[in-house]
Amino acid sequence: MPEQSNRIGEVAALEKEIEQLRRAVVSHAVIDQAIGVVVAYGGVRPDSGWDILREISQHTNTKLREVAEHLVQWPSCEWLPPGIRRCLDAALERRKPSADRGDGGVPGSACQDRER
């Protein structure tokens, strides 16, 4: 019987790991789609899209996956939480080349709006 108990424990552990992997795959797909939204909306490169997602997550104190879900739904529902929208626009503005600033679009200070 102890051998059967060990196998049941192993099966339970494997089922838990499979579920975690499934969630990770779904989260990864949503994050990739959100990067696409940022790239299309802001006209930035994909690596900048990833940086912008991270920045929005950090400065709104919202999980990255949640920020990504909002961004992916934004085109169809036509609504984005105001804090996320402000941080998105601020991050994109900092990445625009500006003749006035002469900085070539180098990111500046982080989004100061920490409201959700």
Phi, psi and omega in degrees: 000323180301326179294319178295321178297320178296319180293322177297318177297320178295318179297317179298318179296320179293321178296321178296316179296320179298316179298318178297319179294321178299315179297320180296319180296316179296314179300318181298318180296317180295319179296317177299319178295319179295322176300319177299321178296315180297317180298314181292317183289317187260351181065035179253169177284155181304323179293326175290325177301318178296315180298321180293318177302313179300316181299314179299316180301312182294319188271352172250000181055046181236138179302142182304318179300321180292318176301315180299317179299317178299316182294322180291324180280339185308311182299325182276324182266349177058032177215138177226134179310135185306319180296320178293318180297316180298315180293321177300308181297320179295317180295319178292320179299319180293337182268355178283134172295139181227124177295327180294319182278329181067024185254358179069018177085020179294130181302140179257220183291156182289161177303128183274347183276108181260009179282152183274000000 
